[in-house]
Amino acid sequence: MTNDRIFKMPFQKVFPLLIAKAEKKGRTRDEVYEVTSWLTGYSHAQLDEFLDSDIAYGSFFENAPHMNENRKKITGSVCGVKLSEIEDERMLEIRYLDKLVDELAKGKAMEKILRT
């Protein structure tokens, strides 16, 4: 799948998949909202609004109010790709969120996920 195709995917289709992944492992929707808000600066209310809009996934990250500076502390791999090897900045932001949700699903403590 090309980056452009991922960037054009509707947020309202992708975000519920992240929530479902976390919930399947015993985590909550609110926890997914928390890590997403931590990463992007969007409020929970804004995330709800995006679920009813036609915003593209790439635009969601492009227009984020404030990407958390501590996101650079997120390391490891997502889907077999090391975060340190991703050159496209927007794709890296997307993969950061994937990694945060993966950590939630693996049962990691919220303090560690949020790099506090």
Secondary structure, 3 states (H helix, E strand, C coil): CCHHHHHHCEHHHHHHHHHHHHHHCCCCHHHHHHHHHHHHCCCHHHHHHHHCCCCEHHHHHHCCCCCCHHHHHCCCEECCEEHHHCCCHHHHHHHHHHHHHHHHHCCCCHHHHCCC
